Amino acid sequence: MPKPSHRAGEAALGFRPITDFIDEMAQDVVQLAIKISQEAFQLSQMAVEDFAEQISKMNMFHQRTMPSNRAKQDWINRVRQLDIEIMAPQYSRLFKGDDVKRFLDWFEDLEVGVAIA
């Protein structure tokens, strides 16, 4: 009678492609998680840290590019209905958390349009 083996040995060789695939997928997932973490850190470094300091950098841009107070208010009303965690303007650093609301409040009070000199 053959001695019982505690190892799978030859019988497990058919599973090798599957286990190799799982190992490769696990490596990909870990590498992707690391990349996402690095990207999130870089984005967090791009966020506005002092909203009051940022205001002076935003006034002229918004006053010159927003055509009217009516258009501005329409945009603000639509944006306020959204659940925004991060606002990423094309011209400045990111606004996140409470700074999103601060931006909308500030923008709502800003006079804009062609009549601004």
C-alpha positions in Angstrom: 0.0 0.0 0.0 1.4 3.4 -1.0 2.3 5.8 1.7 -0.3 8.7 1.9 1.1 12.1 0.9 0.4 15.3 2.7 1.3 17.3 -0.4 -0.7 17.7 -3.5 2.3 17.3 -5.8 1.6 16.3 -9.3 -2.2 16.5 -8.8 -2.0 20.2 -8.2 -0.1 21.1 -11.3 -3.3 21.8 -13.2 -4.1 24.6 -10.9 -0.8 26.4 -11.6 -2.2 28.7 -14.3 -5.1 29.7 -12.0 -2.8 30.5 -9.1 -0.4 32.4 -11.3 -3.3 34.4 -12.6 -4.5 35.2 -9.1 -1.0 36.2 -8.0 -0.6 38.5 -11.0 -4.0 40.1 -10.4 -3.2 40.6 -6.7 0.1 42.3 -7.7 -1.8 44.6 -10.1 -4.4 45.5 -7.4 -1.6 46.4 -4.9 0.2 48.5 -7.5 -3.0 50.3 -8.4 -3.8 51.0 -4.8 -0.4 52.5 -4.3 -0.8 54.6 -7.4 -4.2 55.8 -6.3 -2.8 56.7 -2.9 0.0 58.7 -4.4 -2.3 60.6 -6.8 -4.7 61.3 -3.9 -1.8 62.8 -1.9 -0.7 64.9 -4.8 -4.3 66.2 -5.3 -4.5 67.0 -1.6 -1.4 69.1 -1.9 -3.1 71.1 -4.6 -6.0 72.2 -2.5 -6.4 75.7 -1.2 -5.3 76.0 2.4 -6.3 79.6 3.1 -9.5 80.6 1.3 -9.2 84.3 2.2 -5.8 84.4 0.7 -7.1 82.9 -2.6 -9.8 85.6 -3.0 -7.5 88.3 -4.4 -6.3 85.8 -7.0 -9.8 85.1 -8.2 -11.6 88.5 -8.4 -10.3 89.7 -11.8 -10.7 86.4 -13.5 -14.3 86.0 -12.5 -15.3 89.6 -13.1 -13.9 89.4 -16.6 -15.0 86.0 -17.7 -18.6 85.8 -16.2 -20.8 87.6 -18.6 -23.6 88.7 -16.2 -24.8 88.4 -12.6 -27.8 86.5 -13.9 -25.7 83.9 -15.6 -23.5 83.7 -12.5 -26.5 83.2 -10.2 -28.0 80.5 -12.5 -24.7 78.6 -12.4 -24.5 78.9 -8.6 -28.1 77.7 -8.1 -27.4 74.6 -10.2 -24.1 73.9 -8.5 -25.6 74.2 -5.0 -27.9 71.3 -5.8 -24.9 69.0 -6.2 -23.1 67.1 -3.5 -19.6 68.4 -4.3 -16.6 67.2 -2.3 -13.9 68.8 -4.5 -14.2 71.7 -6.9 -11.4 71.7 -9.5 -11.3 75.1 -11.3 -9.2 75.4 -14.4 -7.4 78.5 -13.2 -6.5 77.8 -9.5 -6.0 75.3 -6.8 -8.7 72.8 -5.7 -11.4 73.8 -3.3 -12.5 71.0 -1.0 -14.8 70.5 2.0 -16.1 73.7 3.4 -14.1 75.8 0.9 -16.6 74.7 -1.8 -19.4 76.5 0.0 -17.1 79.4 0.8 -16.3 79.7 -2.9 -20.0 79.7 -3.9 -20.9 82.3 -1.1 -18.0 84.5 -2.2 -18.9 84.2 -5.9 -22.5 84.9 -5.2 -21.6 88.3 -3.7 -19.1 89.2 -6.4 -20.4 91.7 -9.0 -19.5 90.5 -12.5 -20.4 91.2 -16.1 -19.7 93.7 -18.8 -20.7 96.7 -16.6 -17.7 96.0 -14.3 -14.9 98.4 -15.0 
